[in-house]
Amino acid sequence: MKKVYKFGLAEFKILQKYCYKIKIDFLSTPFDLDAVDYLDKLVPFFKIASADINNYHLIEKICSKCKPIDLSTVASNINEIKQ
């Protein structure tokens, strides 16, 4: 499964170009620090998954890019959201 679902920068660029062609925003949620860096060049904003709401290193790295953020809270409780 890992081989099937592993995307790198080249695959993301192909998807981003296709999205541009059909006039929709390309978006991908980064799940590690390296992904934040290469997705920064491709996405208009970042989405943070609710599973990463306590991943402060990831959130800090995303914030350092100074782009809008869509923060998912569906799998979080109110105390996690407040933090």
C-alpha positions as CSV (number, residue, x, y, z in Angstrom):
1,M,0.0,0.0,0.0
2,K,2.8,2.4,0.8
3,K,4.1,2.2,-2.7
4,V,0.7,3.0,-4.2
5,Y,0.0,6.0,-1.9
6,K,3.5,7.5,-1.8
7,F,3.5,10.8,-3.7
8,G,6.5,13.0,-4.2
9,L,7.1,16.4,-5.6
10,A,6.9,15.2,-9.2
11,E,3.4,13.7,-8.7
12,F,2.1,16.7,-6.9
13,K,3.3,19.0,-9.7
14,I,1.4,16.9,-12.2
15,L,-1.8,17.2,-10.1
16,Q,-1.3,20.9,-9.6
17,K,-0.9,21.5,-13.3
18,Y,-4.0,19.5,-14.0
19,C,-6.0,21.5,-11.4
20,Y,-4.8,24.7,-13.0
21,K,-5.9,23.4,-16.4
22,I,-9.4,22.7,-15.2
23,K,-9.5,25.9,-13.1
24,I,-9.7,24.6,-9.6
25,D,-7.3,25.1,-6.7
26,F,-4.9,22.4,-6.0
27,L,-4.7,21.4,-2.3
28,S,-2.9,18.7,-0.4
29,T,-2.7,18.2,3.4
30,P,0.9,17.9,4.6
31,F,1.5,15.2,7.2
32,D,5.2,15.8,7.8
33,L,7.6,18.8,7.8
34,D,9.2,18.0,4.4
35,A,5.8,18.0,2.8
36,V,5.2,21.5,4.1
37,D,8.2,22.8,2.2
38,Y,7.5,21.3,-1.2
39,L,3.7,21.9,-1.0
40,D,4.3,25.5,-0.1
41,K,5.2,26.1,-3.8
42,L,2.1,24.4,-5.0
43,V,-0.9,25.3,-2.7
44,P,-2.7,28.6,-2.1
45,F,-3.4,27.6,1.5
46,F,-2.7,24.8,3.9
47,K,-5.2,22.4,5.5
48,I,-4.3,20.9,8.8
49,A,-6.0,17.5,9.5
50,S,-7.8,17.2,12.8
51,A,-5.5,14.3,13.7
52,D,-2.6,16.8,13.6
53,I,-4.2,19.4,15.9
54,N,-1.6,18.5,18.6
55,N,1.3,18.3,16.2
56,Y,2.8,21.6,17.2
57,H,5.9,21.2,15.1
58,L,3.9,20.7,12.0
59,I,1.6,23.6,12.8
60,E,4.5,26.0,13.5
61,K,6.2,25.0,10.2
62,I,2.9,25.7,8.3
63,C,2.5,29.0,10.1
64,S,6.0,30.0,9.1
65,K,4.8,30.0,5.4
66,C,2.4,32.9,6.1
67,K,-0.5,31.4,4.1
68,P,-4.1,30.9,5.1
69,I,-4.9,27.8,7.0
70,D,-8.0,25.6,7.0
71,L,-7.9,23.8,10.4
72,S,-10.1,20.7,10.6
73,T,-11.5,20.0,14.1
74,V,-13.9,17.2,13.4
75,A,-11.9,14.6,15.4
76,S,-10.8,17.0,18.2
77,N,-12.3,18.0,21.5
78,I,-12.8,21.6,22.7
79,N,-9.7,21.6,24.9
80,E,-7.5,20.5,22.0
81,I,-9.0,23.3,19.8
82,K,-8.4,25.9,22.5
83,Q,-4.7,25.0,22.8
